[in-house]
Amino acid sequence: MIFSESLKKNKDFKNVYSKGKSCANKCLVMYILKNDQEKNRVGISVSKKVGNSIIRHRLTRLIRESYRLNEERFSKGYDIVVIARYGAREKKCQEIEKALLHLAKLHHIIDGQMELH
């Protein structure tokens, strides 16, 4: 991720949850919060309710890759937390990417048409 870094600290996640705005679809939930920086910070959360460690790690990789492929289209200066829902378990990479872009459009933090890689 060229323009972004990861959210790692629990307090950063909690800050985004409590002060940020959220949108959701069947696969993902996205929280965003302005961070007054020139880059985005992205955190990904996949609960044990979604599945075992293999499923959780697969979803984490798919979400991270979907963001990476579209990173230049996202507006800068946000903390973004993406949460995988149970409905994302069986989804393919393009479906996860489409869900991520859909939420970014709802938050108005992405430009241009929806084009999948």
C-alpha positions as CSV (number, residue, x, y, z in Angstrom):
1,M,0.0,0.0,0.0
2,I,1.8,3.1,-1.3
3,F,-0.4,5.9,0.2
4,S,-1.6,4.1,3.3
5,E,-0.5,2.5,6.5
6,S,-2.2,0.0,8.8
7,L,-4.3,0.8,11.8
8,K,-2.9,-1.5,14.5
9,K,-3.7,-0.1,18.0
10,N,-6.9,-1.0,19.7
11,K,-7.4,2.6,20.8
12,D,-7.3,3.7,17.1
13,F,-10.0,1.2,16.2
14,K,-12.1,2.3,19.1
15,N,-11.7,5.9,18.2
16,V,-12.9,5.2,14.6
17,Y,-15.9,3.1,15.9
18,S,-17.0,5.8,18.4
19,K,-16.5,9.0,16.4
20,G,-16.6,7.7,12.8
21,K,-19.5,7.2,10.3
22,S,-20.5,3.7,9.1
23,C,-22.1,2.1,6.1
24,A,-22.7,-1.5,5.5
25,N,-23.7,-4.1,2.9
26,K,-24.2,-7.8,3.0
27,C,-20.4,-8.5,3.0
28,L,-18.7,-5.7,4.7
29,V,-19.1,-2.8,7.2
30,M,-16.9,0.3,6.7
31,Y,-16.2,3.0,9.3
32,I,-14.4,6.2,8.3
33,L,-13.0,9.1,10.3
34,K,-11.0,12.1,9.1
35,N,-7.4,11.9,10.5
36,D,-5.8,15.2,9.4
37,Q,-2.9,13.5,7.7
38,E,-1.9,13.2,4.0
39,K,-2.5,9.4,4.0
40,N,-5.1,6.9,4.9
41,R,-4.8,4.4,7.7
42,V,-6.6,1.2,7.0
43,G,-7.7,-1.4,9.6
44,I,-9.3,-4.8,8.9
45,S,-11.3,-6.8,11.4
46,V,-12.7,-10.3,10.9
47,S,-14.5,-11.8,13.9
48,K,-14.4,-15.4,15.0
49,K,-18.1,-15.5,14.2
50,V,-17.3,-15.3,10.5
51,G,-15.3,-18.6,10.5
52,N,-12.1,-20.4,11.5
53,S,-8.6,-18.9,11.2
54,I,-8.2,-20.0,7.6
55,I,-11.4,-18.2,6.5
56,R,-10.6,-15.1,8.6
57,H,-7.1,-14.8,7.1
58,R,-8.4,-15.4,3.6
59,L,-10.9,-12.6,4.0
60,T,-8.3,-10.3,5.5
61,R,-6.1,-10.8,2.5
62,L,-8.9,-10.3,0.0
63,I,-10.0,-7.0,1.6
64,R,-6.4,-5.8,1.8
65,E,-5.8,-6.6,-1.8
66,S,-9.0,-5.1,-3.0
67,Y,-8.0,-1.9,-1.2
68,R,-4.5,-2.0,-2.6
69,L,-5.7,-2.3,-6.2
70,N,-8.0,0.7,-5.8
71,E,-5.9,2.7,-3.4
72,E,-5.2,5.6,-5.7
73,R,-8.9,6.3,-6.2
74,F,-9.6,6.8,-2.4
75,S,-9.5,10.3,-1.0
76,K,-6.6,10.9,1.4
77,G,-6.8,11.8,5.1
78,Y,-9.0,9.1,6.5
79,D,-8.9,6.3,9.0
80,I,-10.8,3.5,7.5
81,V,-11.9,0.3,9.3
82,V,-13.4,-2.5,7.3
83,I,-15.2,-5.3,9.1
84,A,-16.0,-8.5,7.3
85,R,-19.5,-9.9,7.9
86,Y,-20.6,-13.5,7.9
87,G,-22.0,-13.0,4.3
88,A,-18.4,-12.5,3.0
89,R,-17.4,-16.1,3.8
90,E,-18.0,-17.6,0.4
91,K,-17.4,-14.6,-1.7
92,K,-14.7,-14.4,-4.5
93,C,-12.1,-11.7,-4.7
94,Q,-14.1,-9.6,-7.3
95,E,-17.2,-9.7,-5.1
96,I,-15.3,-8.4,-2.1
97,E,-13.7,-5.7,-4.2
98,K,-17.2,-4.7,-5.5
99,A,-18.5,-4.6,-1.9
100,L,-15.6,-2.4,-0.8
101,L,-16.0,0.1,-3.6
102,H,-19.7,0.2,-3.0
103,L,-19.1,1.3,0.6
104,A,-16.5,3.8,-0.4
105,K,-19.0,5.4,-2.8
106,L,-21.6,5.5,-0.1
107,H,-19.1,7.4,2.1
108,H,-18.1,9.7,-0.8
109,I,-14.4,8.9,-0.4
110,I,-13.8,7.4,-3.9
111,D,-13.9,9.0,-7.3
112,G,-14.8,7.7,-10.8
113,Q,-16.7,4.8,-12.1
114,M,-16.7,1.3,-10.5
115,E,-14.1,-0.6,-12.4
116,L,-13.0,-4.0,-11.1
117,H,-9.5,-5.3,-11.6
